[in-house]
Each structure stands twice: as structure tokens, then as C-alpha cells.
């Protein structure tokens, strides 16, 4: 169903969907698809070719063909846009109605309104996300829960700046086709938000702002820049109104930070340093290369181990050299009713955010409104009244390709506890995702798709690279299958009667397939999406 030539909507039309799936939005989706989708597919193929080259013995390095970009000290990104000058604490979370209100009332400076890793791309979520954002900008949003509690927005001057994270280049949108072809989830999310909210944001004195995930090269950033130019012209807002912060959460992108900023420079608002996705990418990129790239238990890998330290230091140095914000990683802790757990969580947040602020980061992420003030306090102590520390150039930082690649210096062991945690958390998250909930509270942490990706990737890496656990057990198919069986039984016991209503069989089957298969699947979410309506 569609009124736009060549565009077909195969998903059901829910209440008010016509306010988002407008002719103008569908026309933009068609334009972006016809202009850019071929190049998108070429970039995805280039990823596959790079992995093969690395499997054949190649390595990652700073690109010789773009040395002129890195060596030219004269260029800068656009100055910070309205609402993006002070970003010391950013709240993250999906765009369901309740979360939209809670995030906007959180007291954070910005809200990463997530259509990606904290969102499950059920058709209803794809359309209701921008609908909820539009209602929040119009101040017509409200929510009442089953207990009768009502949620409404604080005054406008107390609300954070909205930054939308669309899906990565690899994910399709099967419910909208153009000329008979599935569209890009990235371009659909971008178009639906830009058309419904772009002009409204400009009228409020800000603009349509984005976080760009999962990129692996500056040529993928160039693709986004071209989408921005087409989109701004389509909706009639000035070129450069859109601003984007790029997540440097893939291993190859860490070697192209300056080039990524350069490609997006008139639309750029900074880079962000992730953790789980970056570790997931390390495994994915060098999955066949044995001990030199085999990681210990994921919870033992801190941001201060040598190769992670090199990556974060380089990110701050790169951003501030070019006038861009450097954004720190996620604190996934959520409040607990257990005072001891709460004390531990708040202490960890203070420690992590203090380190980031002292390193020169301009802000950082939290996953729960209850953690905003703790993170704010840590940055306030370093920033004071300054909105950012773009003037902290970190010219003391000198990071080589060897530093970024020094995974083998990471301390830690592979333990049975680590294996069990990966299996249990991975399956629990996949089950939540398949039901349509992309942000899942598990063991005191707010988990998103990156957790499932690193969890299943570690199991695959340990199994396929001959790893032995700290207690002497070799990681075998039989051991992993036994652990899956036992952890599933533990989950069922903990869930009780609620277990019967979940998608546990599907989650177990998918996790097992991803962890034990002979071939490594680049993204768990792609086959998971095929299992969704």
C-alpha cells in the first residue's frame, strides 16, 4: 500500500501511522534508495572483502591514500550547533512512549533516541518511534501506565536535545520496498524522522541531529553525508542544519577517525567511543587469527587495557584537533533495591566518568535516568562552568597502529563463569529483542544488542580458536551445548510461570546457531530480524 510511485508498504497500518508514512516521507525514502542503495551494498561488500584480506594475513593500518587529510592541520568541522554545545551527560534509550517521556525528563543535556541497538525493529517500533518524537516536540505526548500513573513532560527549557540513532547500514527494512527491493533501515529511519521532525526542530532553534552507528570506513561516512545533502534539500532546510556524531565502534573505523570527521565536516558534531560493539568488532575483524586477538572474559576488559586506552586517547586527540566533541562510553548500570549493589554501581559510574572527564572527553552516556546526576557530578567537577573542553587538545597523545592492534597485551582469563555469563545474558537479550524490546534490564545492567553480539562472538571465538578455560577445560561444542542447557534451565526456574509466554525456544536456537556455527555471521540481528513478523 502506498500513494508514491514504486513504493510499497507491506507492514500493517496502525493508529496515526499515516502521520509518519506521509507522501513526502515516502518520496524521500524512494529518492535515497534510488540514489544511494547501490553504493550502500557496495560498501557492505567491501566489508566482506576486507575481512577476507585479514583472514589471508593482512592487517589494519592508517590509510596511505588519505594521509593528506590527516596531515592537513587547517580543516575543522562545523562549530557546535544549538543544543549541542554542552553535552556532558547524554541519556540513551529506545523511543517507546514511556521511555521518551522519562528520557526527556531525566535532567541529561542530550537524549540519544535510539532506533538502533536499544530498539527492536518491529514494524510498530519503526513507525511509533518518530511518531513519539514528533509528539514530544509538539508537547502532545503523555502516558499512563496500568497502575494509573501519569507521565508528562517538564517545561521546554528543562528538556535535553534529541539526537536520533538510526539503524546501521547492514540492516534492511523489509516492510517498505522501492521498485520491488527492500530498503535500508538506516535511510528509512533517517527519512521518517527528518520529514516528521526536521522542520519542527529548526523552528525550535535546534535541528535534526543524529548518531551514526556501525560504520567501518570514511566512504560509509561519505554515503551518510550525501544522504544528508539530499534530505535537507528535500525538506527545505539549509545545508549544514543536520549534525551527526559518529560512533567509532568498529575496529576498522578506529584507523579512519579523521577521515570520517572530514567526510562529514559540514554536518559533524563529534565522535563517540563505545565498548561492547568495539570489542565485538575486534573479534569479528580478526576472528580467524588465533591467540593474538583472542579476548578474555568480557567483564574483565576495561577501558584502561592497552588497546582500549590507545583507542580512547586517539579519539579525544582527533576530535579536539578538528573542533569536534569527544563523547565517552555507556554506563549500563541501573538502580537496584539492594543498597550494596547501588553503592557499587554509583561508585563505578563516578570512577568511569571521572576518568573520561580527566582524559578530555566532553561528555558521556548513561542508560537510566537514575544515573544522570552521578555522571553529571563527575563531569561538573572537571568542566565547572565550561560547556565542554574542546580546548584540551591532548597533543601529548601519540598512538600508532601497533598500539591499536595490541590486543594480546590484554590481561585476564577465559573462565567457565565468563562462558556461562555470555550464554545466559546473550539468550535473555535475544529473547527480549525478538519480542520487540531492545533495551533489557539483566543482572542490574541495561543491555542492548551490543551485549548479545559480544556474548555470542566470544563463545564462537573461544570455540573456534582452541581456547582452554582457566580451570583446564577445553572449550568444545559439547561443553557449550551443556552450558546452554544448564543456563536455560536456570532462566526457566528464575522466570517461573512467565517463562511459558516468552520466545525462549527461538532465542536459544538463534544464539546456538550464532555461537556454534562453522561460519561466523557478521550480525546476529540480521537473522534475528528474519524471524520477526
C-alpha positions in Angstrom: 0.0 0.0 0.0 1.4 3.4 -1.0 0.5 6.5 -2.9 4.1 7.1 -4.1 5.2 5.5 -7.4 7.4 2.5 -6.9 7.0 2.5 -3.1 5.1 -0.3 -1.3 4.3 -0.6 2.4 3.8 -4.2 3.4 3.5 -3.6 7.1 0.1 -3.1 8.7 -1.1 0.5 9.2 -1.5 1.2 12.9 -3.1 4.2 14.6 -1.8 7.5 13.3 0.8 5.8 11.1 -0.3 8.0 8.2 1.1 11.0 10.1 4.6 9.5 9.7 4.3 7.5 6.5 3.4 10.6 4.5 3.9 11.0 0.8 6.8 13.4 1.5 8.5 10.8 3.7 8.0 8.0 1.2 9.2 10.2 -1.6 12.4 10.8 0.3 12.8 7.1 1.0 12.4 6.4 -2.7 14.9 9.2 -3.6 17.5 8.0 -1.1 17.0 4.4 -2.2 17.4 5.0 -5.9 20.4 7.4 -5.4 22.3 5.6 -2.6 21.3 2.0 -2.1 23.6 0.6 -4.8 26.6 2.3 -3.1 25.4 1.0 0.3 25.5 -2.5 -1.0 29.0 -1.9 -2.4 30.2 -0.7 0.9 28.8 -3.8 2.6 30.6 -6.0 0.1 33.8 -4.0 0.8 33.5 -5.0 4.4 33.4 -8.7 3.4 36.4 -8.3 1.2 38.4 -6.7 4.0 37.6 -9.5 6.4 38.8 -12.0 3.8 42.0 -10.0 3.3 42.7 -10.0 7.0 42.0 -13.7 7.2 44.6 -14.1 4.5 47.2 -12.5 6.7 46.6 -8.7 6.2 46.3 -6.1 8.9 44.7 -2.8 9.7 46.6 0.5 9.4 46.1 4.2 8.8 45.3 4.6 5.1 48.2 5.9 2.9 45.7 7.2 0.3 44.2 9.6 2.9 47.4 10.8 4.5 46.8 14.3 3.1 43.6 14.6 5.1 45.4 13.6 8.4 48.4 15.8 7.6 46.4 19.0 6.7 46.1 20.8 10.0 43.9 23.6 8.6 40.4 22.0 8.4 37.8 21.9 11.1 34.3 20.5 11.4 31.4 22.9 11.7 31.1 24.8 15.0 28.8 23.1 17.6 25.1 23.5 16.7 22.5 24.9 19.0 21.7 22.4 21.7 25.0 20.5 21.1 27.4 22.9 22.8 27.2 21.3 26.3 26.8 17.5 26.1 28.4 16.5 29.4 25.8 13.8 30.1 23.7 12.1 27.5 20.8 9.7 28.3 20.3 6.7 25.9 17.2 4.6 25.3 14.5 3.4 22.9 11.7 5.6 21.6 8.7 3.9 23.1 6.2 6.4 24.6 7.1 5.9 28.3 10.8 6.0 27.7 10.5 9.1 25.5 9.0 11.0 28.4 11.3 9.6 31.0 14.4 10.3 28.9 13.3 13.8 28.2 12.6 14.4 31.9 15.9 12.8 33.0 17.9 16.0 33.5 20.5 15.0 30.9 21.9 17.5 28.4 21.0 15.3 25.4 19.0 12.2 24.7 20.1 9.6 22.3 16.7 8.5 21.0 17.6 5.0 19.9 16.2 3.3 16.8 19.2 1.0 16.7 20.8 -1.2 19.4 18.4 -0.3 22.2 15.4 -0.8 19.9 14.0 -3.9 18.3 13.0 -3.1 14.7 9.4 -4.5 14.9 7.4 -2.6 12.3 5.4 -0.9 15.1 8.6 0.4 16.7 9.9 1.7 13.4 6.9 3.9 12.9 5.9 4.7 16.5 9.5 5.9 17.3 9.3 9.0 15.1 5.6 9.4 16.0 6.5 9.7 19.7 9.4 12.0 18.9 7.1 14.3 16.9 4.5 14.3 19.7 7.3 15.2 22.2 8.4 18.1 20.1 4.7 19.2 19.8 4.3 18.6 23.6 1.2 16.5 22.9 2.9 13.3 24.4 1.6 11.7 27.6 1.5 8.2 29.0 -0.5 6.4 31.7 0.6 3.0 33.0 -1.6 0.1 34.1 -1.4 1.4 37.7 -2.8 4.7 36.7 0.4 6.7 37.0 0.6 9.6 34.5 3.7 10.8 32.7 4.0 14.3 31.2 6.9 16.5 30.0 8.8 19.0 32.0 9.0 22.6 30.7 10.8 23.0 27.3 13.9 24.7 28.9 14.5 21.7 31.1 14.4 19.1 28.2 17.5 17.6 26.6 18.4 17.9 23.0 17.2 15.0 20.9 19.8 13.0 18.9 18.3 10.1 16.9 20.3 7.0 16.2 19.1 5.2 13.1 19.9 1.6 12.3 23.3 0.7 10.8 24.0 0.3 7.1 23.7 -3.5 7.3 20.1 -3.7 8.4 17.2 -3.8 5.8 13.7 -2.6 6.2 11.5 -5.3 4.8 8.2 -3.6 5.3 8.9 -0.8 2.8 10.1 -1.6 -0.7 11.2 0.6 -3.6 10.9 -0.7 -7.1 10.5 -4.2 -5.6 13.6 -4.0 -3.4 13.9 -4.0 0.3 15.0 -0.6 1.6 17.8 0.4 4.0 16.8 0.5 7.7 19.3 3.4 8.0 17.7 5.5 5.3 14.2 4.7 6.4 14.8 5.7 10.0 16.6 8.9 8.8 13.9 9.9 6.3 10.9 9.3 8.7 12.5 11.4 11.4 13.7 14.1 9.1 10.4 14.6 7.4 8.3 14.4 10.5 10.5 16.4 12.9 13.3 18.2 11.0 11.4 21.4 10.3 9.9 21.4 13.8 13.3 21.2 15.3 14.6 24.1 13.2 11.6 26.1 14.3 12.5 25.4 17.9 16.0 26.8 17.4 17.8 23.4 17.1 17.9 21.0 14.2 17.6 17.3 13.3 20.6 15.7 14.9 21.8 12.1 14.5 24.2 9.4 15.9 25.6 7.2 13.2 26.4 3.6 14.2 28.4 0.7 13.0 30.4 2.5 10.2 33.6 0.8 9.1 35.1 3.4 6.8 35.2 7.0 5.7 33.5 6.0 2.5 30.5 4.9 4.6 30.5 8.3 6.2 30.6 9.9 2.7 27.4 8.0 2.0 25.7 9.5 5.0 26.9 12.9 4.1 25.3 12.5 0.7 22.1 11.3 2.3 22.1 14.5 4.5 22.5 16.8 1.5 19.6 15.1 -0.4 17.4 15.1 2.8 18.0 18.7 3.6 17.1 19.8 0.1 14.0 17.6 0.1 12.6 19.1 3.2 13.8 22.6 2.5 16.2 23.3 5.4 19.6 24.8 4.9 22.6 22.6 4.1 24.6 22.0 7.3 21.5 22.1 9.6 21.8 18.4 10.2 24.6 17.4 12.6 25.9 13.9 13.2 28.0 12.2 15.8 29.7 9.1 14.6 30.2 6.1 16.9 33.7 4.7 16.5 32.6 1.2 17.5 34.2 -0.9 14.8 37.9 -1.8 14.6 38.4 -0.5 11.1 36.9 2.9 11.9 39.4 3.5 14.6 42.0 3.8 11.9 39.9 6.3 9.9 38.6 8.8 12.6 40.0 11.9 11.0 38.7 10.9 7.6 35.3 10.2 9.0 35.2 13.7 10.5 36.4 15.1 7.2 33.7 13.5 5.1 31.0 14.8 7.4 32.7 18.0 8.3 29.9 20.4 7.5 27.5 18.1 9.3 29.8 16.7 12.0 29.3 17.1 15.7 31.9 14.6 17.0 32.8 11.0 17.7 31.8 8.5 20.4 33.8 5.8 22.0 31.9 2.5 22.5 32.9 -0.6 24.4 30.9 -3.8 23.7 30.5 -3.1 20.0 34.2 -2.2 19.6 35.2 -5.5 21.3 32.6 -7.3 19.2 34.3 -5.8 16.1 37.8 -6.8 17.2 36.6 -10.4 17.3 34.7 -10.1 14.0 37.5 -8.5 12.2 40.3 -10.9 13.3 38.1 -13.9 14.1 40.5 -16.4 12.4 43.8 -15.1 13.7 44.1 -17.1 16.9 45.7 -16.1 20.2 46.9 -12.6 19.3 43.3 -11.4 19.0 41.5 -13.7 21.5 39.9 -11.8 24.3 39.4 -12.9 28.0 36.1 -12.7 29.8 34.3 -9.6 28.6 33.7 -8.2 32.1 37.4 -8.2 32.7 38.2 -6.0 29.7 38.1 -2.4 31.0 38.6 0.8 29.0 42.1 1.1 30.5 43.6 -2.1 29.0 46.3 -1.0 26.5 44.5 -1.3 23.1 41.3 0.3 24.5 43.3 3.0 26.1 45.0 3.8 22.8 41.7 3.9 21.1 40.0 6.4 23.5 43.1 8.6 23.8 43.3 8.8 20.0 39.6 9.6 19.8 39.9 12.6 22.1 43.0 13.8 20.4 41.4 13.5 16.9 38.2 15.2 17.9 39.7 18.2 19.6 42.2 18.7 16.9 39.3 19.2 14.5 36.9 21.1 16.8 34.6 18.2 17.4 33.1 16.8 20.6 34.6 13.6 22.0 31.9 11.5 23.7 32.6 8.8 26.2 31.1 5.4 26.6 28.0 3.9 28.1 27.4 3.3 31.8 24.8 0.5 31.7 24.1 0.3 35.5 20.5 0.7 36.6 19.3 1.4 40.1 18.8 -1.6 42.4 16.7 -2.1 45.6 19.9 -3.7 47.1 21.9 -0.9 48.8 25.2 -2.7 48.4 24.6 -3.1 44.6 23.6 0.5 44.4 26.7 1.7 46.1 28.9 -0.4 43.8 27.0 0.9 40.7 27.3 4.6 41.7 30.9 4.2 42.6 31.7 2.6 39.3 29.9 5.4 37.4 31.8 8.1 39.3 35.1 6.3 38.7 34.5 5.8 34.9 33.1 9.3 34.3 35.8 11.0 36.3 38.4 9.1 34.2 36.7 10.2 30.9 36.4 13.8 32.0 40.0 13.9 33.0 41.1 12.4 29.7 39.4 15.2 27.9 36.0 13.8 26.9 33.3 16.4 26.6 30.5 14.1 27.8 29.4 10.5 28.3 26.4 8.2 28.3 24.2 6.7 30.9 21.3 4.2 30.4 18.9 5.1 33.2 17.6 8.5 34.4 18.6 7.5 38.0 22.2 7.6 37.0 22.2 11.0 35.3 23.1 13.1 38.3 26.0 10.9 39.3 27.6 11.2 35.9 26.8 14.9 35.9 28.6 15.4 39.2 31.8 13.8 37.8 31.9 16.0 34.7 30.9 19.1 36.7 34.0 18.7 38.8 36.2 18.8 35.7 34.3 21.2 33.5 32.9 23.6 36.0 31.0 26.3 34.2 32.7 25.5 30.8 30.3 23.8 28.4 33.0 21.4 27.0 36.7 21.0 26.9 37.3 21.3 23.2 40.4 23.4 24.1 42.1 20.4 25.7 44.0 19.3 22.6 45.8 16.3 24.1 48.9 17.0 22.0 50.7 14.6 24.3 48.9 11.7 22.7 50.8 9.7 20.0 49.0 6.5 19.1 50.4 4.1 16.5 48.6 1.4 14.5 50.5 -1.2 16.6 49.1 0.4 19.8 45.5 0.0 18.5 46.3 -3.6 17.5 47.9 -4.6 20.7 45.1 -6.9 21.8 47.5 -9.6 23.1 48.6 -7.4 25.9 45.1 -7.5 27.4 45.2 -9.2 30.9 42.6 -11.7 32.1 41.4 -15.2 31.8 38.7 -17.1 30.0 36.7 -18.8 32.7 33.6 -21.0 33.0 31.9 -18.1 34.7 32.6 -15.9 31.7 31.3 -18.5 29.4 28.1 -19.0 31.4 27.5 -15.2 31.6 27.8 -14.9 27.8 25.4 -17.7 27.2 22.8 -16.6 29.8 22.8 -12.9 29.1 23.0 -13.5 25.3 20.0 -15.7 25.3 18.0 -13.5 27.6 18.7 -10.4 25.5 17.8 -12.2 22.2 14.5 -13.3 23.7 13.7 -9.8 24.6 14.7 -8.4 21.2 12.5 -11.0 19.4 9.5 -9.8 21.5 10.2 -6.2 20.4 12.0 -4.9 23.4 15.6 -3.8 22.5 16.5 -2.4 26.0 16.5 -5.2 28.6 17.4 -4.9 32.2 19.5 -8.0 33.0 21.5 -8.6 36.2 21.5 -4.9 37.2 22.5 -3.6 33.7 20.5 -2.1 30.9 21.6 -4.3 28.0 21.2 -3.6 24.3 22.1 -5.5 21.1 25.8 -4.9 21.5 25.8 -7.1 24.6 24.3 -10.1 22.7 26.8 -9.5 19.9 29.9 -9.6 22.1 28.5 -12.5 24.1 27.9 -14.8 21.2 31.1 -13.6 19.5 33.2 -14.5 22.4 31.7 -18.0 22.6 32.4 -18.5 18.9 35.9 -17.2 19.2 36.8 -19.4 22.2 35.3 -22.5 20.5 36.9 -21.9 17.1 40.4 -20.8 18.3 41.1 -23.7 20.6 40.8 -21.8 23.9 41.1 -23.6 27.3 39.3 -22.3 30.3 41.3 -21.2 33.4 40.3 -24.5 35.1 41.7 -26.6 32.3 38.5 -27.4 30.4 38.9 -27.0 26.6 36.0 -25.0 25.0 34.3 -27.6 22.9 30.9 -27.9 21.2 29.9 -30.3 23.8 30.8 -28.0 26.7 28.9 -25.1 25.1 25.9 -27.2 24.5 25.9 -28.4 28.1 26.3 -24.8 29.4 23.4 -23.7 27.2 21.2 -26.5 28.5 22.0 -25.6 32.1 21.7 -21.9 31.7 18.3 -22.3 30.0 17.1 -24.4 33.0 18.3 -21.7 35.4 16.5 -19.0 33.3 13.3 -21.0 33.3 13.5 -21.5 37.1 14.0 -17.8 37.7 11.2 -16.8 35.3 8.7 -19.2 36.7 5.3 -19.1 35.0 6.3 -16.1 32.9 8.8 -18.4 31.0 6.0 -20.1 29.1 4.9 -16.8 27.4 8.3 -15.9 26.0 10.2 -16.7 22.8 12.8 -18.8 24.6 13.0 -21.6 22.1 13.6 -19.2 19.2 16.2 -17.3 21.3 18.0 -20.4 22.3 18.1 -21.7 18.7 19.4 -18.4 17.3 22.1 -18.0 19.9 23.2 -21.6 19.5 23.3 -21.1 15.7 25.4 -18.0 16.1 27.8 -19.4 18.7 28.4 -22.9 17.3 28.1 -22.5 13.6 31.1 -23.2 11.4 30.8 -19.8 9.8 30.7 -16.6 11.7 27.7 -14.4 11.0 28.6 -10.8 10.9 25.5 -9.6 12.7 23.2 -11.6 15.0 20.4 -9.1 14.3 20.2 -9.9 10.6 19.0 -13.5 11.0 17.0 -12.4 14.1 15.2 -9.8 12.0 14.2 -12.6 9.6 12.5 -14.3 12.5 10.3 -11.3 13.1 6.9 -10.6 11.6 
